[in-house]
Amino acid sequence: MMHDHKTRETSGKSFSGLSLVENDYICSVCHYGGELILCDKCPSSFHKTCLGLEQTVS
């Protein structure tokens, strides 16, 4: 199931307001690590190809 949430390309942790949110270190689709796109609304992370994306918007 795919969620329609904003994502950002980075690794590690995200800072949102006063809370520190840690994203998954593996892709939520294929369960492998690597260069991941992190969801801003949940801890999920994805590869561009697993989301069917060729490029991302900065």
C-alpha positions, 0 to 999 in steps of 0.5 A: 500500500502506498501513502501519498505523503511528502518525501525528502531525499536524505539519510539518518534523522529528520528534524520537524518542529521540536521532535526528532524523527528517525526514519527506517534504514531499509526500503519499506518495499524491497527491504534493502538499504542504500540511497533512500527517500525518506517520508516526512510524515512517517518512519518509512523509507523507499528507493526511487525505483521501488516507488516507480520514480526516475528522478525526485524534486528537491 
